[in-house]
Amino acid sequence: MPPSVVPRALDALLDLTDYTVVSTVRIPFAHARFIDWSSVSSTFDHFAYLISKVDTFITVDTATYHVADAFDVPGIVLFTSIDLALRVSYYPFVAGIELSPGNRLSECTSASGRTTSATRSRCGRVSISPASWTR
């Protein structure tokens, strides 16, 4: 995800939910419900341990969802260059969002912050693998 998009995406996520967001990557962002774990995620083992302890995750197409799958941690993965059907079918706890080429995350919600049929046509498709996410 482009660094310029991350603060806006975090702002929107925190405004629309009561989530606490944790990052293992240093992000210049401040919010009462944002935790920077980059200093304690210095090795792959640390990273895997931290991922195993979260309730859910949102990530781009990276190792995060592969690690989370090993611990049955449900999450959302944003895909851009690889057909999400090729990825999510193997991960029962992953919901995939396939972003259409050239779209911008800021255009994927309406002014109200909600996804509409118009924004879905611009932004791609969503695939939820499991009927429910139960751990």
C-alpha positions in Angstrom: 0.0 0.0 0.0 1.5 3.4 -0.9 2.7 5.2 2.2 0.6 8.3 1.3 -2.6 6.2 1.5 -1.9 4.5 4.8 -2.8 7.4 7.2 -6.1 8.1 5.3 -7.0 4.4 5.4 -6.2 4.2 9.1 -8.2 7.3 9.8 -11.2 5.9 8.0 -10.9 2.5 9.7 -10.6 4.0 13.2 -13.5 6.5 12.5 -15.8 3.7 11.3 -15.0 1.1 13.9 -14.1 0.6 17.6 -11.0 -1.4 16.5 -7.5 -1.1 18.0 -5.1 -1.2 15.1 -1.6 -2.7 15.6 1.2 -2.4 13.0 4.4 -4.3 12.9 5.7 -1.7 10.4 6.7 1.8 11.4 4.0 4.2 10.3 4.1 7.9 11.1 0.6 8.0 12.6 -0.8 8.9 16.0 -4.2 7.8 17.4 -5.3 6.5 20.8 -6.3 3.2 19.2 -3.1 2.7 17.1 -0.2 0.7 18.5 3.2 0.6 16.8 4.8 -2.8 17.4 7.6 -2.3 14.9 10.2 -2.2 17.7 9.1 -5.6 19.1 8.8 -7.3 15.6 12.5 -7.5 14.9 12.6 -11.1 13.7 10.2 -13.4 11.8 9.6 -15.4 15.0 8.5 -12.2 16.8 6.3 -11.3 13.8 4.7 -14.7 13.7 4.1 -14.6 17.5 2.4 -11.2 17.3 0.2 -12.3 14.4 -0.8 -15.4 16.3 -2.2 -13.2 19.1 -4.4 -10.8 17.1 -8.1 -11.2 16.7 -8.1 -10.3 13.0 -6.0 -8.5 10.5 -6.1 -6.4 7.3 -3.1 -6.5 5.0 -2.1 -6.2 1.4 -0.9 -9.4 -0.4 2.1 -10.2 1.9 3.3 -13.0 4.2 1.0 -11.7 6.9 -2.0 -13.7 5.8 0.0 -16.9 5.3 1.3 -16.7 8.8 -2.2 -15.8 10.2 -3.6 -18.9 8.4 -1.2 -21.1 10.4 -2.9 -19.9 13.5 -6.5 -19.7 12.2 -6.6 -15.9 12.5 -9.3 -14.4 10.3 -8.6 -11.4 8.2 -8.9 -9.3 5.0 -6.4 -9.2 2.2 -6.2 -6.5 -0.5 -5.2 -8.0 -3.9 -4.2 -6.0 -7.0 -2.1 -8.0 -9.4 -3.2 -11.6 -8.7 -6.7 -13.0 -9.1 -8.0 -13.3 -5.6 -9.7 -16.6 -6.5 -6.3 -18.1 -6.9 -5.4 -17.0 -3.3 -8.4 -17.1 -1.0 -9.7 -20.5 -2.0 -6.8 -22.0 0.1 -7.4 -19.8 3.1 -10.7 -20.5 4.9 -10.3 -17.5 7.3 -9.4 -14.9 4.6 -11.8 -12.5 2.9 -10.2 -11.1 -0.2 -10.8 -7.8 -1.8 -9.6 -7.5 -5.4 -8.9 -3.9 -6.3 -9.5 -3.1 -9.9 -6.3 -1.9 -11.8 -5.8 1.8 -11.5 -8.4 2.4 -8.7 -7.6 4.4 -5.6 -8.6 3.2 -2.1 -9.9 6.7 -1.4 -12.5 6.2 -4.2 -13.7 2.9 -2.8 -16.2 4.4 -0.4 -19.0 6.9 -0.9 -19.0 10.3 0.9 -20.7 8.5 3.8 -17.8 6.1 4.1 -20.0 3.2 3.0 -19.4 1.0 0.0 -22.2 1.4 -2.7 -22.9 -0.3 -6.0 -21.3 2.6 -7.8 -18.1 2.3 -5.7 -18.0 -1.5 -6.0 -18.0 -1.2 -9.8 -14.9 1.1 -9.6 -13.1 -0.8 -6.9 -13.3 -4.4 -7.6 -14.9 -7.5 -6.1 -15.0 -9.0 -2.7 -14.8 -12.7 -1.9 -15.6 -14.0 1.6 -14.3 -17.6 1.9 -16.0 -18.9 5.0 -19.7 -18.7 5.9 -18.5 -17.4 9.3 -15.2 -16.7 11.0 -15.2 -18.7 14.1 -12.0 -19.5 15.9 
